[in-house]
Amino acid sequence: MVRSESRRRTFSVRRSPIHGQGVFALRRIPRGTRVIEYRGERILPEEADRRYGRSMDRGFTCLFEIDEQTIIDGQSEGNSARYINHSCSPNCESVNEDGRVFIEAIREIAPGEELTYDYRLETPGRITRRLRSVFACNCGSRNCRGTMLKPR
């Protein structure tokens, strides 16, 4: 039986030079391709605080806010999308469509290239030197802003 092109795996998870694990293209991914849906348990913000409040001191980033009352916890019931790393010069973006989050290619991605998107993390209050350190960026791009936090 011959597999069709669309059924071949698009990416794999492996060690990343950016941080921990990363997601890498196995074949060319055209611009505009919806690569993967970000999945996980849907929880309330209060539950996210209960589970991970202390881990914010370590720059925890597997939570994806859908709206004021819904957060996707990629650590619980999540998929490979939770391993897509941040970059200040990303090749993907997140798209919230009817409460579902998809990762889409914003330019053509070559085989072997790591998939990334700009996390643009938001924190309450002002961005301190300590917060910048906790959420430091390791993307290495020429226009790296040094943090995964959303600019104010």
C-alpha positions in Angstrom: 0.0 0.0 0.0 1.4 3.4 -1.0 1.0 6.3 1.5 -0.2 9.5 0.0 1.9 12.7 0.4 -0.6 14.2 2.8 -0.4 11.2 5.1 3.4 11.4 5.6 4.5 12.8 8.9 5.2 16.5 8.7 7.4 16.9 11.8 9.3 15.1 14.6 10.1 16.0 18.2 13.8 15.9 19.2 16.5 17.8 21.1 16.5 21.5 20.3 19.4 24.0 20.3 16.9 26.6 21.5 15.6 24.8 24.5 14.9 21.3 25.7 12.8 19.5 23.1 11.7 21.1 19.8 9.6 20.3 16.8 11.4 19.9 13.4 10.1 19.7 9.9 10.5 16.3 8.2 9.5 17.8 4.8 8.9 21.1 3.2 6.0 22.9 4.8 4.4 25.6 2.6 3.4 29.0 3.9 -0.1 29.0 5.2 -0.1 25.3 6.2 -1.9 24.5 9.4 0.8 22.3 11.0 -0.8 21.2 14.2 -3.5 22.0 16.7 -2.3 22.9 20.2 -4.1 20.4 22.5 -4.4 19.7 26.2 -6.8 19.8 29.1 -9.0 22.9 29.2 -8.9 24.4 32.6 -9.9 27.6 34.4 -7.2 30.3 35.3 -7.6 29.4 39.0 -6.7 25.8 38.3 -3.7 26.9 36.2 -2.6 29.1 39.2 -3.1 26.1 41.6 -1.1 23.7 39.3 1.7 26.0 38.1 1.7 29.2 40.2 5.2 28.5 41.7 6.6 27.3 38.4 6.3 30.8 37.0 9.7 31.3 38.7 11.1 28.8 36.2 9.5 30.3 33.1 6.8 27.6 32.6 5.3 28.0 29.1 2.9 25.0 28.4 -0.2 27.0 29.2 -2.1 28.6 26.3 -4.8 31.2 27.1 -7.9 30.9 24.9 -10.0 33.6 26.7 -10.5 34.9 30.2 -12.0 31.7 31.4 -10.2 29.0 29.4 -6.6 27.9 29.3 -5.2 24.9 27.5 -2.7 22.9 29.7 -0.3 21.3 27.2 1.3 19.3 30.0 -2.0 17.5 30.6 -3.5 15.5 27.7 -1.3 17.6 25.4 0.4 16.7 22.1 3.6 17.5 20.3 2.6 21.2 19.8 3.7 21.9 23.4 7.3 21.3 22.2 7.3 24.1 19.7 9.8 26.7 21.0 9.7 30.5 21.0 11.6 32.6 18.6 11.7 36.3 18.1 11.9 35.6 14.3 9.4 32.8 14.0 8.4 30.7 11.1 4.9 29.9 12.5 2.1 31.7 14.4 -0.7 30.6 16.7 -4.2 31.1 15.4 -7.2 31.0 17.8 -10.2 29.9 15.8 -13.5 29.3 17.7 -11.6 28.4 20.9 -9.2 26.0 19.2 -5.5 27.0 18.7 -3.7 26.0 15.5 0.0 26.5 14.7 0.3 27.7 11.1 3.4 28.3 8.9 3.9 32.0 8.1 6.6 31.3 5.6 7.9 28.2 3.8 9.8 25.9 6.2 12.6 23.7 5.0 13.1 20.1 6.0 15.2 19.9 9.2 14.2 23.4 10.3 12.8 23.9 13.8 9.3 25.1 14.0 8.9 28.2 16.2 6.4 30.9 17.0 6.5 34.1 19.1 5.0 33.3 22.5 4.4 37.0 23.3 3.8 36.0 26.9 1.8 38.5 29.0 2.3 39.0 32.8 0.4 41.2 35.2 2.2 44.3 36.4 5.4 45.7 35.1 8.1 43.7 33.4 11.0 43.6 35.8 14.6 42.6 35.2 13.9 39.4 37.1 10.9 38.5 34.9 13.0 39.2 31.8 15.6 36.8 33.2 13.0 34.1 34.1 11.5 34.3 30.6 14.8 34.8 28.7 14.9 34.0 25.0 17.4 31.6 23.6 16.4 31.8 19.9 19.6 33.4 18.7 18.0 35.4 15.9 19.6 38.7 14.8 16.6 40.6 16.1 16.2 38.7 19.3 14.6 40.9 22.0 16.0 38.8 24.8 12.7 37.7 26.3 9.6 35.6 25.5 7.5 38.3 27.0 5.3 40.5 24.8 6.7 44.0 24.4 4.7 46.7 26.1 
